[in-house]
Amino acid sequence: MKKIKCDVLVIGGGPAGGVSAVTAKTNYPNKEILVVREFEIQLVPCAIPYIFGETLGCSEKDVASCGMASDMGISTLIGEVEDIDTKEKLAYMKDCQISFDKLIFATGSEPFVHSSLQHSLELDGVFTVPKNKTLIDKLKDYSDSKENIVVVGSGFIGIEIAVEFATKNKNVTVIGGSKHILKNAFDSDIGLQAEELMLKYGVKYIGDDRVVEIIDQNNDNIVNAVKLKSGNIIDADVVILATGYKPNTSLAQKAGIALAHYRGIWVDEYMRTQNHDIFAVGDCSARRDFITKESSKVMLASTSSAEGRVAGSSLYGIKYLKGFSGTIAIFSTMIGKRAFSSAGLTQEQAQKANIDVVVGYFQGLNRHPATIPNAQKQLVKLVVMRHGGQIIGGQVVGGEETGEMINLIGLIIESHFDVYRVMSMQIATQPMLTSAPTSYPLIMASVMAIDKIEKPQ
């Protein structure tokens, strides 16, 4: 058996693993960093839906670059770690043994399928959405010649895939199991706007029902329909189970690493496990909400990258006092030319958590004056604590600039800014780029929230 020695072993080559490795090499340039990843070609996870329509059209246009790591002298092995001896600091692959000083689990996540539908994966035409180029190509090749597409799940991946298939004139039905789409990221008033746009693309939405059975009516091992709880039958040549993801922690569990809620690897603020020589980052790690401190199921490449930077800089001692204080659920998507973004808690989530909030809501334009080419409406909704005025959530609908505005709102939330501070925030405005300084929607939404806070109840 071949023997390899390294200082830092990173298991996993996705965003979390890649950022961990680069950060570790930057902070500790004399250390030997080794990344073991399962696939030679890594996809950009968030862009997978766009493979199925006109936006990308093929998986070859969704390949992540690994150039920075190789340029920095970070070593890579393609394969799978099968076992780990944490006491002896040894990792075992099929044909080699790796000794390490520090270990970072970045094993990511895998598709979650409810047990009642698990058996259906044996049928031709039933797919999940893994981060695996070979399997994604199989889904695309199979679906290209099919007409009736049923997507189970109304989160970002499901909706984006559905719209992409609709651009290729497929007969697409989304079955969500919730009244409106994107329910975990948007309040129903905002989610409804996204839903109306999706429907204009010809996608059908069944939100008040759920799939209870995936049917092979001809007994030929090929799917041809789904059955709903109501008893309705929907024809389906292809069924895509976009029903979420779960932490991939089987290797960690086998190695005796403690797991937390939702079976993610337990970590502290610095992404350390109970063994401070072993770290976990990305979707395989346990997360808690930044506001409520409750366990969180949120899985985002941006969160994973932030965790990778924390871990990579903390391997041989705590260099920065920040740590990782919880997950801000921060999302963006586009339906057509309209962008929808969300950060933190929605109004509905805050109320369920028994947080007394007010809402600041303002709709203006993303350019000024209104006659500027491509100007369109821009809506900002802020969720604000009544006592203190801290902003704990925000939702934005508008043009392409929405993706960066929600990042600003995310920073505002993480920095514990209140609406009084945002109200007096100094901003750069320009007619071709932004809203008017007199009615900048983020500031005006803060003003609206202050008005509600200061009005007698």
Helices and strands as residue ranges (DSSP letters): E 2-5, E 8-11, H 15-27, E 33-37, G 45-52, G 59-62, H 67-71, E 75-78, E 83-85, E 90-92, E 96-99, E 102-105, E 109-111, G 118-122, E 126-127, H 133-144, E 148-152, H 156-166, E 171-175, H 188-200, E 204-206, E 211-215, E 225-228, E 233-235, E 238-241, E 245-247, H 250-254, G 261-263, E 278-280, G 282-284, E 287-288, E 295-296, H 301-313, E 330-335, E 338-344, H 347-352, E 357-365, E 377-385, E 391-398, H 402-414, H 419-423, G 437-439, H 441-454
